[in-house]
Amino acid sequence: MTRFVNNTKTAVFLGALFGLILLIGSRFGPFGLTMAFIFGGSMTVIAFFFSDKIALKSMQAKEVDEKSAPDLVTMVSRLARNANLPMPRVYVCPHEGPNAFATGRNPRHAAVAVTQGALKLLNYDELEGVVAHELAHVKNRDTLISCVAATIAGAISSLGWMMLWFGDRDNLLAGLAMAILAPIAAGLIQMAVSRSREYVADADGAAIAGTPFGLISALQKLEAVSQRVPLHNGRQTSHDHMFIVQPFSGKGLSRLRSTHPSTEDRITKLREVA
């Protein structure tokens, strides 16, 4: 039931994102509406077919196999069987910031990636919990939805600025307002999509691993260390919502922009599962 509610909510959010693109374009007449439709549609197609390659390339991920990373690949293979999933491709990212993510438009085209920092930080049970969480995202088709949401959110921001500079100069203030407010609205919708799905992936990941305790311990370590050793030098990126913990969530007001629920809340819910 929870998965159905989240899928329905996501469909509504994605529809709202695309509708927002069209709304921005319509503000600048038929030409703007046409450009918005083409731009938003093309970005969605790119997200569907190439989002996994874009995400992996942005993280400088290198594919590994049984020879180069036998323990990791064997673990992923076993957990994929537990989840009744095809074997995904496995990648390692050369970053000291400890984190992990999954990507791919469907389970047959999925990939799971972990950073060097995560491999150094986590013990076997903790890493197992992290991988199971990422496989839960694959099983629930979250990877496609997240990438499409991120791409459309980026398209909204770009489109707002395009219409500001190339639209009717009489509408300068309206264009400026849309350029500023549109990506904020898109970001809020994107955060809602991400936050709702993390709880589901945590619970399903615990079921795949057979226990929630490895993931609980991993989340505690990842939250603590990722604040000291963040990815991207602490800068936010359009792919931050894909990671198991937000690369750098900050404190205070910056927490409002977090794409993830608080780690404390996630751990509390996992303990309820236990």
Secondary structure, DSSP 4 states (H G I P E B T S, - for coil): -HHHHHHHHHHHHHHHHHHHHHHHHHTTHHHHHHHHHHHHHHHHHHHHHHHHHHHHHHTT-EEE-TTTSHHHHHHHHHHHHHTT-PPPEEEEE--SS--EEEE-SSGGG-EEEEEHHHHHH--HHHHHHHHHHHHHHHHTTHHHHHHHHHHHHHHHHHHHHHHHHHS-GGGHHHHHHHHHHHHHHHHHHHHHHHHHHHHHHHHHHHHHHT-SHHHHHHHHHHHHHHHHS-GGGG---TTGGGBSS-S---SGGGGGG-SS--HHHHHHHHHHH-
